[in-house]
């Protein structure tokens, strides 16, 4: 069953929005892990909104009444340790038995089929073979307009890295207490995760060896996406794609500032597409670390498809990115 957001905040299921908001504020103030703060803010957004709360309560009731054999294990949260569910072992075994039976049946059928004598070839055998050759010949060279050329990692990095910058949050004393990443999505406009600049008095961005002061633009804490306005920022706008047609197994590249190491490139695959009420979140094996939050996830053609946001605390290469399509939804929802 999905992790209960009421239990996460320590409130009763019938608590009012004010009680939930106070509980969440208290927990966020005491929490030091930024991934955990993201989860707490998400719980507040869901439970303090009457519409999303009603939908969430309905989902809890449905999960509670569902047959235990049909309930799939939930996606591990950032503060949870993933658990292996051995209920699928039986399904895997049955699948292997079925494949073995099909293989044996095919071998028996192949042995039973009559084979023409080599001394008496079929009269039309040559004609048939020529026809096959004539039909197959055009498919050996796919039409150029159907092929999609993937950029080499070197070319992709050269084109995309200049659009990825470092975002630093400063306190009242001018000291940096948080560092993340950002992506230039328009003239002097940078997108990053809200938790990167949470409680910042001043925000600075670094592009190469240059530093600029940023001001807040559109903020959407529900999506954990915040827009920054950076005057005189010369970094180019990134080329944007879409997460609508992504497939598990695609090669992807993450560029960000893990541990403050700006414009670091890592490669991986799309491991899964996790459905949410607002669209699928991208799970990827491309390595990210603290400091990568707000960076870019790119497809093999160098197009921005996601904003790298968090990783599970107790796992290997269990990393997640928000779909780039949410940049449009954050202005209209």
Secondary structure, 3 states (H helix, E strand, C coil): CCCCHHHHHCCCCCCCHHHHHHHHHHHHHHCCCHHHHHHHHHHHHHHHCHHHHHHHHHHHHHHHHCCHHHCCCCCCCCCCECCCCCCHHHHHHHHHHHHHHHHHHHHHHHHHCCCCCCCCCCCCHHHHHHHHHHHHHHHHCCCCCCCCCCCCHHHHHHHHHHHEEEEEEECCCCCEEEEEEEEEEECCEEEECHHHCCCCCEEEEEECCEEEEEEEEEEECCCCEEEEEECCCCCCCCCECCCCCCCCCCEEEEEECHHHCCCEEEEEEEEEEEEECCEEEEEECCCCCCCCCCEEEECCCCCEEEEEEEECCECCCCEEEEECCHHHHHHHC
